Amino acid sequence: DMLKKSVKYPDGKPFDYLSDANAERIKVLIDGESDAVKSLVLSQIEPKKAAKVINLMDVDDKKKIVLRLAKIKPVAPEVLAEIDRSLHEKLLTQNTENSQNMDGRGVLAQILKRMNPSVENSIINTLSEQDPELGEDLRKRLFTEEDVIGSDDRFIQNYLHDMEDRDIAVLIYGKNDAFREKILSNVSKNRRRVILDEESMVHHLTKSDSEKMTSSFYSVLRRAWENGDLRVSGRDEGEVYV
């Protein structure tokens, strides 16, 4: 009794078993649970990982969960312990084959995100030829060069407006003609000349710097698309507007 009063979590920190689980596995685990349970679990795990789990949800679920997280209140220890125990049992009894399949694709997507965009695109195209369903699943998890080219011009224009000229020059440096034209066509003629001048002065640009700028740009567009703020040709086909 003394230990229970003195130690905050005498039986171990709640949901500690999720520390080694990736976002996809946690998303599978809490699917089907109430919004209250989902928000409770996300409030107890690493914020960076919780953000990744939320990013995997559809737009409506994201809004509900974020709102609940903003209003979350302390939970009685016994309730927290019961949810912790229940989810742990659920995790142990999850279908192993489906979980491994989900985790494997999640790991592959994380690896591809850290590759050069052109290499990433080449790998996805190859996988799509061998397994169309796998290729399509990976494309949904990532944001490719084709997605940038197919993105709504208005969003691109607004985002480029706040970027530095040199950053845009770094972004287009070494990219193919279609990508370059997509970016440059969404700035004014005068600014286009300035950006091209900046690009001509870019020397000794490291691969990591180029990929960092590209990855950051892709992430912004991906997040905007997930939030419904950006339309992308090929991703939004079949959507019904009211």
ZASEDREN-753905 format. One record per residue (C-alpha): x, y, z; residue number from 0; residue in three letters. Coordinates in nm, 4 decimals. Example, Ala and Ser with C-alpha at 12.3 -4.5 7.8 and 13.67 -1.06 7.14 Angstrom:
<nodes>
[[1.2300,-0.4500,0.7800],0,Ala]
[[1.3670,-0.1060,0.7140],1,Ser]
</nodes>
This chain:
<nodes>
[[0.0000,0.0000,0.0000],0,Asp]
[[0.2839,0.2364,0.0852],1,Met]
[[0.4556,0.1677,-0.2475],2,Leu]
[[0.1350,0.2233,-0.4401],3,Lys]
[[0.0942,0.5616,-0.2742],4,Lys]
[[0.4597,0.6566,-0.3226],5,Ser]
[[0.5233,0.5319,-0.6749],6,Val]
[[0.3172,0.6887,-0.9511],7,Lys]
[[0.3072,0.3716,-1.1628],8,Tyr]
[[0.3940,0.0716,-0.9388],9,Pro]
[[0.3117,-0.1738,-1.2188],10,Asp]
[[0.4993,0.0181,-1.4888],11,Gly]
[[0.4055,0.3229,-1.6926],12,Lys]
[[0.0730,0.2795,-1.8803],13,Pro]
[[0.1089,0.1801,-2.2464],14,Phe]
[[0.4851,0.1404,-2.2061],15,Asp]
[[0.4603,-0.1657,-2.4331],16,Tyr]
[[0.3834,0.0732,-2.7201],17,Leu]
[[0.7266,0.2368,-2.7025],18,Ser]
[[0.8638,-0.0060,-2.9629],19,Asp]
[[0.5498,-0.0146,-3.1787],20,Ala]
[[0.5409,0.2060,-3.4873],21,Asn]
[[0.2563,0.4416,-3.5739],22,Ala]
[[0.0878,0.1960,-3.8128],23,Glu]
[[0.0764,-0.0748,-3.5445],24,Arg]
[[-0.0696,0.1649,-3.2879],25,Ile]
[[-0.3271,0.2862,-3.5418],26,Lys]
[[-0.4361,-0.0757,-3.5986],27,Val]
[[-0.4503,-0.1329,-3.2226],28,Leu]
[[-0.6790,0.1604,-3.1406],29,Ile]
[[-0.9029,0.1254,-3.4465],30,Asp]
[[-1.2490,0.0329,-3.3241],31,Gly]
[[-1.1943,0.1923,-2.9841],32,Glu]
[[-1.3942,0.4935,-2.8691],33,Ser]
[[-1.2621,0.8442,-2.9347],34,Asp]
[[-1.2099,0.8778,-2.5595],35,Ala]
[[-0.9813,0.5738,-2.5500],36,Val]
[[-0.7948,0.6804,-2.8647],37,Lys]
[[-0.7228,1.0258,-2.7241],38,Ser]
[[-0.6194,0.8777,-2.3894],39,Leu]
[[-0.3687,0.6430,-2.5527],40,Val]
[[-0.2267,0.9210,-2.7719],41,Leu]
[[-0.1872,1.1459,-2.4676],42,Ser]
[[0.0280,0.8821,-2.2981],43,Gln]
[[0.2753,0.7996,-2.5756],44,Ile]
[[0.5613,0.9984,-2.7266],45,Glu]
[[0.4200,1.3162,-2.8900],46,Pro]
[[0.6123,1.2627,-3.2137],47,Lys]
[[0.4720,0.9118,-3.2468],48,Lys]
[[0.1232,1.0282,-3.1492],49,Ala]
[[0.1388,1.2867,-3.4304],50,Ala]
[[0.2256,1.0125,-3.6789],51,Lys]
[[-0.0724,0.8051,-3.5623],52,Val]
[[-0.3053,1.1032,-3.6060],53,Ile]
[[-0.1642,1.1635,-3.9555],54,Asn]
[[-0.2750,0.8115,-4.0519],55,Leu]
[[-0.6372,0.8864,-3.9597],56,Met]
[[-0.8946,1.0228,-4.1996],57,Asp]
[[-0.9827,1.3926,-4.1856],58,Val]
[[-1.2945,1.3545,-3.9680],59,Asp]
[[-1.1201,1.1328,-3.7126],60,Asp]
[[-0.8276,1.3737,-3.6946],61,Lys]
[[-1.0557,1.6638,-3.6085],62,Lys]
[[-1.2410,1.4681,-3.3394],63,Lys]
[[-0.9259,1.3298,-3.1783],64,Ile]
[[-0.7398,1.6613,-3.1800],65,Val]
[[-1.0423,1.8294,-3.0205],66,Leu]
[[-1.0601,1.5614,-2.7507],67,Arg]
[[-0.6881,1.5910,-2.6826],68,Leu]
[[-0.7297,1.9656,-2.6356],69,Ala]
[[-1.0012,1.9051,-2.3759],70,Lys]
[[-0.8658,1.5899,-2.2112],71,Ile]
[[-0.8937,1.5694,-1.8339],72,Lys]
[[-0.7115,1.3552,-1.5737],73,Pro]
[[-0.8286,0.9933,-1.5644],74,Val]
[[-0.8678,0.7862,-1.2476],75,Ala]
[[-0.5679,0.5499,-1.2022],76,Pro]
[[-0.7893,0.2414,-1.1912],77,Glu]
[[-0.9582,0.3377,-1.5210],78,Val]
[[-0.6217,0.4040,-1.6824],79,Leu]
[[-0.4933,0.0673,-1.5579],80,Ala]
[[-0.7968,-0.1168,-1.6944],81,Glu]
[[-0.7645,0.0393,-2.0409],82,Ile]
[[-0.3912,-0.0300,-2.0331],83,Asp]
[[-0.4494,-0.3966,-1.9510],84,Arg]
[[-0.7257,-0.4360,-2.2094],85,Ser]
[[-0.5222,-0.2879,-2.4935],86,Leu]
[[-0.2166,-0.4909,-2.3963],87,His]
[[-0.4208,-0.8093,-2.4271],88,Glu]
[[-0.5605,-0.6884,-2.7589],89,Lys]
[[-0.2098,-0.6187,-2.8850],90,Leu]
[[-0.0952,-0.9697,-2.7924],91,Leu]
[[-0.3899,-1.1330,-2.9669],92,Thr]
[[-0.3892,-0.9217,-3.2837],93,Gln]
[[-0.3687,-1.1103,-3.6092],94,Asn]
[[0.0057,-1.1573,-3.6575],95,Thr]
[[-0.0028,-1.1818,-4.0346],96,Glu]
[[-0.1982,-0.8595,-4.0823],97,Asn]
[[0.0131,-0.6753,-3.8282],98,Ser]
[[0.3370,-0.7817,-3.9892],99,Gln]
[[0.2063,-0.6805,-4.3304],100,Asn]
[[0.1052,-0.3381,-4.2018],101,Met]
[[0.4337,-0.2898,-4.0171],102,Asp]
[[0.6404,-0.3984,-4.3155],103,Gly]
[[0.4784,-0.1459,-4.5453],104,Arg]
[[0.5102,0.1215,-4.2791],105,Gly]
[[0.8810,0.0533,-4.2395],106,Val]
[[0.9304,0.0573,-4.6173],107,Leu]
[[0.7457,0.3889,-4.6434],108,Ala]
[[0.9681,0.5404,-4.3738],109,Gln]
[[1.2792,0.4198,-4.5589],110,Ile]
[[1.1560,0.5583,-4.8916],111,Leu]
[[1.0835,0.8970,-4.7342],112,Lys]
[[1.4518,0.9306,-4.6516],113,Arg]
[[1.5699,0.8474,-5.0021],114,Met]
[[1.6378,1.0808,-5.2915],115,Asn]
[[1.2925,1.1610,-5.4411],116,Pro]
[[1.3918,1.0334,-5.7864],117,Ser]
[[1.5116,0.7022,-5.6389],118,Val]
[[1.1962,0.6811,-5.4266],119,Glu]
[[0.9811,0.7316,-5.7365],120,Asn]
[[1.1747,0.4716,-5.9344],121,Ser]
[[1.1320,0.2112,-5.6596],122,Ile]
[[0.7584,0.2780,-5.6300],123,Ile]
[[0.7150,0.2461,-6.0092],124,Asn]
[[0.8993,-0.0868,-6.0059],125,Thr]
[[0.6909,-0.2166,-5.7153],126,Leu]
[[0.3715,-0.1002,-5.8879],127,Ser]
[[0.4555,-0.3070,-6.1948],128,Glu]
[[0.5068,-0.6190,-5.9812],129,Gln]
[[0.2285,-0.5545,-5.7277],130,Asp]
[[-0.0153,-0.2719,-5.8214],131,Pro]
[[-0.1940,-0.2848,-5.4842],132,Glu]
[[0.1339,-0.2503,-5.2926],133,Leu]
[[0.2476,0.0349,-5.5175],134,Gly]
[[-0.0806,0.2209,-5.4692],135,Glu]
[[-0.0649,0.1731,-5.0907],136,Asp]
[[0.2868,0.3143,-5.0756],137,Leu]
[[0.1928,0.6114,-5.2944],138,Arg]
[[-0.0824,0.6975,-5.0462],139,Lys]
[[0.1701,0.6895,-4.7612],140,Arg]
[[0.4172,0.9102,-4.9440],141,Leu]
[[0.4089,1.2269,-5.1516],142,Phe]
[[0.5807,1.1893,-5.4858],143,Thr]
[[0.7132,1.4155,-5.7583],144,Glu]
[[0.4018,1.3429,-5.9638],145,Glu]
[[0.1886,1.4626,-5.6737],146,Asp]
[[0.3724,1.7951,-5.6687],147,Val]
[[0.3218,1.8357,-6.0433],148,Ile]
[[-0.0472,1.7499,-6.0026],149,Gly]
[[-0.1012,1.9815,-5.7050],150,Ser]
[[-0.3402,2.2741,-5.7163],151,Asp]
[[-0.1594,2.5846,-5.8441],152,Asp]
[[-0.3231,2.8209,-5.5979],153,Arg]
[[-0.1841,2.6396,-5.2954],154,Phe]
[[0.1608,2.6201,-5.4552],155,Ile]
[[0.1530,2.9927,-5.5291],156,Gln]
[[0.0563,3.0829,-5.1731],157,Asn]
[[0.3249,2.8634,-5.0220],158,Tyr]
[[0.6004,2.9806,-5.2572],159,Leu]
[[0.5060,3.3397,-5.1752],160,His]
[[0.6480,3.2927,-4.8236],161,Asp]
[[0.9604,3.1028,-4.9295],162,Met]
[[1.2977,3.2689,-4.9780],163,Glu]
[[1.4200,3.2944,-5.3389],164,Asp]
[[1.7333,3.0963,-5.2583],165,Arg]
[[1.5288,2.8198,-5.0932],166,Asp]
[[1.3194,2.7861,-5.4089],167,Ile]
[[1.6415,2.7777,-5.6124],168,Ala]
[[1.7666,2.4922,-5.3934],169,Val]
[[1.4305,2.3174,-5.4288],170,Leu]
[[1.4410,2.3121,-5.8100],171,Ile]
[[1.8169,2.2530,-5.8381],172,Tyr]
[[1.8822,1.9280,-6.0253],173,Gly]
[[1.5119,1.8465,-6.0665],174,Lys]
[[1.3528,1.7381,-6.3942],175,Asn]
[[1.1937,1.9867,-6.6338],176,Asp]
[[0.8333,1.9075,-6.5353],177,Ala]
[[0.9002,1.9693,-6.1657],178,Phe]
[[1.0974,2.2884,-6.2349],179,Arg]
[[0.8260,2.4251,-6.4615],180,Glu]
[[0.5567,2.3481,-6.2023],181,Lys]
[[0.7388,2.5553,-5.9440],182,Ile]
[[0.8572,2.8373,-6.1704],183,Leu]
[[0.5168,2.8754,-6.3381],184,Ser]
[[0.3696,2.9630,-6.0002],185,Asn]
[[0.5844,3.2693,-5.9375],186,Val]
[[0.5878,3.6021,-6.1206],187,Ser]
[[0.8135,3.6521,-6.4244],188,Lys]
[[1.0378,3.8901,-6.2335],189,Asn]
[[1.0724,3.6535,-5.9418],190,Arg]
[[1.1357,3.3650,-6.1805],191,Arg]
[[1.4397,3.5499,-6.3156],192,Arg]
[[1.5652,3.6167,-5.9635],193,Val]
[[1.5244,3.2491,-5.8668],194,Ile]
[[1.7084,3.1308,-6.1785],195,Leu]
[[1.9877,3.3776,-6.1009],196,Asp]
[[2.0032,3.2395,-5.7468],197,Glu]
[[2.0164,2.8863,-5.8858],198,Glu]
[[2.3064,2.9762,-6.1134],199,Ser]
[[2.4984,3.0867,-5.8046],200,Met]
[[2.4288,2.7695,-5.6112],201,Val]
[[2.7621,2.5915,-5.5915],202,His]
[[2.8712,2.2870,-5.3971],203,His]
[[2.5149,2.2089,-5.2873],204,Leu]
[[2.5290,1.8901,-5.0821],205,Thr]
[[2.2903,1.6075,-5.1520],206,Lys]
[[2.1646,1.6209,-4.7941],207,Ser]
[[2.0813,1.9930,-4.8214],208,Asp]
[[1.8922,1.9361,-5.1455],209,Ser]
[[1.6991,1.6406,-5.0025],210,Glu]
[[1.6235,1.8291,-4.6811],211,Lys]
[[1.4625,2.1144,-4.8754],212,Met]
[[1.2724,1.8725,-5.0998],213,Thr]
[[1.1526,1.6631,-4.8060],214,Ser]
[[1.0345,1.9725,-4.6202],215,Ser]
[[0.8412,2.0914,-4.9269],216,Phe]
[[0.6833,1.7493,-4.9790],217,Tyr]
[[0.5844,1.7307,-4.6120],218,Ser]
[[0.3988,2.0620,-4.6272],219,Val]
[[0.2045,1.9538,-4.9356],220,Leu]
[[0.1333,1.6105,-4.7923],221,Arg]
[[0.0015,1.7588,-4.4679],222,Arg]
[[-0.2142,2.0098,-4.6592],223,Ala]
[[-0.3575,1.7284,-4.8731],224,Trp]
[[-0.4357,1.5166,-4.5664],225,Glu]
[[-0.6123,1.8140,-4.4069],226,Asn]
[[-0.8198,1.8754,-4.7185],227,Gly]
[[-0.6513,2.2078,-4.7973],228,Asp]
[[-0.4882,2.0868,-5.1193],229,Leu]
[[-0.6251,1.9037,-5.4198],230,Arg]
[[-0.3936,1.6719,-5.6083],231,Val]
[[-0.4695,1.5342,-5.9524],232,Ser]
[[-0.4784,1.1539,-5.9350],233,Gly]
[[-0.5364,1.1455,-5.5596],234,Arg]
[[-0.8691,1.3262,-5.5471],235,Asp]
[[-1.0376,1.1774,-5.8513],236,Glu]
[[-1.3877,1.0561,-5.7785],237,Gly]
[[-1.4449,1.3038,-5.4954],238,Glu]
[[-1.7976,1.4414,-5.4804],239,Val]
[[-1.8429,1.8123,-5.4081],240,Tyr]
[[-2.1503,1.9722,-5.2562],241,Val]
</nodes>
